[in-house]
Amino acid sequence: MHRKVLIDWFTTAKGQILKKQEAAYLTRSITASCKQVILQVGALGWENKFIDCSLYKQFYVLDDEQFSWPASKLLRGANTALPLQPDSVDMVILPHLLEFDEDKHQVLREVERILKPEGKLIILSFNPWNIYINLQYLMRKEKGAPWLPSLVSRTKIEDWLRLLNFEVEVSAGFDFDASRTSTADAEQRKNDIRVAAYAIKAIKRRYHIIPLTPVKKYQSKLAMARIIDMPYRQKEYDKNS
């Protein structure tokens, strides 16, 4: 399934339900200040549903084919070679991007490179164990595409993130129940194998190695006073008296 097909699917009835749940989750998860840099890799076209582009002036969307919400700043570039300086971004959002990229590890390595220490990463992805999602792929896949979708489970992505020194802060799950829009409900469904999609929020940690040096022998610079035998001195004084 090409990414354009994904954007078209979000206009369907089930796609609208999933869009509403994911937008509510993103709205609550975007905790960066208005002056910080936020990068979304992969355009959706409905960025206005979860972020106010007039308020977040440093919100950018990078995509080499699709267009984002007109009010956002669009960048053109490859997912595996992000055109940004190391340690320059405060938050990165990957909305259903890893499903369509063959080199998922390189994408995550690039995200780790451009994120500042303690920067936030939000990933949205489809659940590989959901039957409906797999059927949608088979119905909409393009000619020459593989028969099985390139979906990855939440636990596997979390393992990849830990290898890159990310700390997984929270996970969530989304389904096609229109009555569920609470982020708290989504977090409770993270381990439900029936969910249609899931979310991961992680923090980039940077650990510094402190070299161990041999401990030098301690030498006191203070002169120790001579110990006086007070009981003996007192005894001699009493004898002479």
N, C-alpha and C positions, 0 to 999 in steps of 0.2 A: 504494500500500500504506500503510495507516494504521499509526501507531506501535504500536497494540495488536496488530495482525496480526504485527508484527515480534516482539513479546514472545512471542506464541503460537508463532511459527516457531522460536524458540530452544529449545522443548521437543521438537522433532523430532530425529531421529538426526543429521543433518548440523548442525543448530543446536547440539546439545550439543557436537559436536566443535569448532565455531567458538567457542563460549562458553568452552571449556576453554583454548584457545589465547589468546584475548583476555584472559581473567582472569589467566593467567600473565604476560602482558605488562604488564598494569596493576599487578599486585602488585610487579613489579620496577621499574616506572617511577614509582611513588608514593614519592618521596624526601623529601617534606616532613616536618618534625618533627611530633610528636603535638600540639603546641600551636598549630601554624599552621592557617589556615583553608583548607579544601578544598571546592570547590563542584562538584557534578556536575549538569549541565543535561540533563535527560531521564532519567527513572527506567527501570531495567531489571528490578528485582525480585530480582536475585541479586547485589546489592552485597557481600554477605558472602563471595562467592567471591574477592574481590581486596582487601578492606579490613576491618580489625577495628574495628567501630564503637565498641566499648567502650574501645579504646585511642585512637582518633582522635575526641576529643570535639567537635572543630570541623569535622566532616564533614557537609555539607548536600547534599540532593538537591532540585533545583527542577524541578517538573513541574506543569502545569495540569490534567492528566487522570489519569495513571497513578500507582500507588503504588510506593514503593521498598521495600527491605528494612525490616521493622518497627523494627529497632534504629537506623536512621539517622534524622536529623532532616529532615523533609519540609517544603519551602516551596512555596507556590503562587504562580505568577507567569508572565508572558509571556517568551518567549525573546528577543524583540526589545527588551525594556525591563526588564532585570534589576533587581529591587528591592534593590540594594546600592550602597554608597557607592563613589566612585572610589578606586582604589588601596587596596582593602581585602581582597583575596583573594590567597593565596599560590599556589594551584594550581586550575586549572579543567579538568574532564573533560567532553568532548562525545562520549558513546557513541552512535553512529548517530543523531545529531540532525539534521545538516545535510541528510540525504536527505529529511527530511519537513518542512523549513521552506522557504517560498517566498522569504523575504528572508534568504538566507545571509550576504550582506555585512553586514547590520545586526546579525546575531547575532555575527559576528566583531568588529565594532566595539564592541559591548557588552562582549564578553569582554576586549578590549583596555582598555576604560575601567575595569573593576573590578579588573583584575589589578595587583598591585604591580610596580614595576620589578624586573626579573630574575625575575618570576613565571613558572611553568611552565604550559603548555597541552598537553593530550593529546587528540587527535582520533581516533576510530574511525569508519570509513566503509566502505561496500561499493564494490567495484571495478566501474565502469560497463562494463568490457570483458568481464566474466565472463558467459557465456551462461546458466548455471544461475540466477544471481541475477536476470537479466532475465526468465527464464521463470517464476520464483517470483512476481515482481511481476505478470505478466500473469495468472497463475492466481488470485492472491489480491487483486487490486486491487478497490477498492470502486466502486460505481456513481457515475459522474460524474468519476472520477479520470482523469488524462491517460493516454494509451496508453503513453507512455514514462516510465520512472522518472526522478526528478529527481536522478540520481547525478552526482557530480563526480569527476574523476580526481585522483589524488594530486598530480601536478605542478601542476595548476591551483590547488588549495588552497594549496600551498606558495608559489605566486606571490602569491596574495591575502595570505598572512601576511607576506611580505616587504614588501608595500606598507604594512602596519601596523606596521612596525619589529619584526617577530618574526624571530628567528634559528632556523631549523630545525636541531635538534640531531641527531635520528635518525628514521629511517622503518623500517617493517616491513611484511611481508605475511603473510597467513594463508590456509590452504586447508583442505580437508576430509580431510587425512591425520591419522588419530587418533594415529599414532606421533610426530608432531611437536608437542612442547610446549616446546621450548627457545626462549628469546627470541633467542639468537644465530642460530638457524636462521631465525627470522622476519625478522630484520634482513637476512639474506643474500637473502631472497626478495622484497625490496621492489620490485625492477624486473621481477619476473615478471608478465607480462600475464595469466596464468591464475589468479592468486590470487583468492579470493572476497572478501576484505576487506583493508584496510590500516590502518596506524596512523601518526600523525605526532606527534612530541614537539618542541615549540618553546619558546623563551624570549623573553619580552618585553624588548626593549632600549629604553632611554631615552637619547637622545643630546642633549647640551646644546651649543648654539651659542655659541662664544666670540667676542664682537665684536672686530674688529680696529680698533685705534686708531693714529693716526699716531705714529711714533717721534720723540720730542723730541731736539733736538740735544744731544749729550752735552757737558757742561761740567765739567771737572775742578775739584774744590774744593781740590786740593793744589797748593802752590806749588812749581814746579820749581826745584831747586837750580842755581846757576850752574855751568856746565861749566868746569872748570879744565883748562888745557892742561898736563898733567903733564910731558910731554917738554920743553916750552919752559921751565917753571919749573926743572926739573932742570938744564937747560943753563946758565941764568943763575947758578945756585948754584955750579956747577963753575967758571965763569969768575971769579967774585969770590973763590973760594978760592985 
